[in-house]
Amino acid sequence: MRTVIQRVSHAQVTVEGQVVGQIQRGMVVLVGFTDSDEVEQINWMARKVAGLRIFEDSGGKMNLGLADVEGQVLVVPNFTLYGDVARGRRPSFSQAAEPRRAEELFQQFIAAVRERGVTVGQGQFGASMQIELVNDGPVTLIIDTEPHS
């Protein structure tokens, strides 16, 4: 499981001209899965996202988490996070989970983040999405889980 997390002042996802998910202050989480991902990776990443302290306190240090700032999360499925460009010029996506499995993991991840008291907006699995965001900082993190960690 791999995520790219961006601290944002606001963000939204549009599909075919319709806004399907939006948040105010919080995080955009692009998430990709492999076939070896299981509930352990989902729960580990959900805890990590919900507990990240990437928001600035009054002293300008990243000491605050989502709960401290009443932040929200916008989760967007993104299989291209597992694109391999080591050979040639066209990415290989052989490490990405098969679509039906990835959609199941995506829904489990959203539920796991919500279980931690976080308001979650979401992109639409399998759709062509337009994502608009204002990266605040900028703050961007890449977080991977190890298989069965």
SULHU-V813495 format. One record per pair of residues at least 24 apart in sequence whose ideal C-beta (glycine too) atoms are under 7 Angstrom apart, sorted by the first residue. I is the first residue (numbers start at 0). J is the second residue. Records with the same first field share a line. If there is no record, write none. Layout:
# SULHU-V813495
I: J + J
This chain:
# SULHU-V813495
0: 32 + 36 + 40 + 44 + 144
1: 31 + 80 + 81 + 143
2: 28 + 29 + 30 + 44 + 142
3: 29 + 80 + 139 + 141
4: 28 + 48 + 139 + 140 + 142
5: 132 + 134 + 138 + 139
6: 53 + 54 + 134 + 135 + 136 + 138
7: 132 + 133 + 134 + 135
8: 133 + 135
9: 133
10: 73 + 130 + 131 + 132
11: 131
12: 73 + 75 + 122 + 128 + 130
13: 128 + 129
14: 123 + 126 + 128
19: 122 + 123
20: 73 + 120 + 121 + 122
21: 120
22: 71 + 72 + 73 + 120
23: 71
24: 68 + 70
25: 65 + 70 + 71 + 72
26: 70 + 72
27: 73 + 75 + 132
28: 72 + 73 + 74 + 75
29: 75 + 77 + 80
30: 74 + 76 + 77 + 105 + 108
31: 77 + 78 + 80 + 81 + 95
32: 96 + 101 + 104
33: 81 + 94 + 95 + 96
34: 96 + 97 + 100
35: 146
36: 96 + 104
37: 147
38: 107
39: 147 + 148
40: 144 + 148
41: 104 + 107 + 108 + 111
42: 111
43: 144 + 148
44: 108 + 142 + 144
45: 108 + 111 + 112 + 115
46: 115
47: 142
48: 72 + 112
49: 112 + 115 + 117
53: 138
65: 117
66: 116
71: 118 + 120
72: 112 + 117 + 119
73: 120 + 121
74: 108 + 109 + 112 + 119 + 121 + 122
75: 122 + 128 + 130
76: 101 + 105 + 122 + 124
98: 125
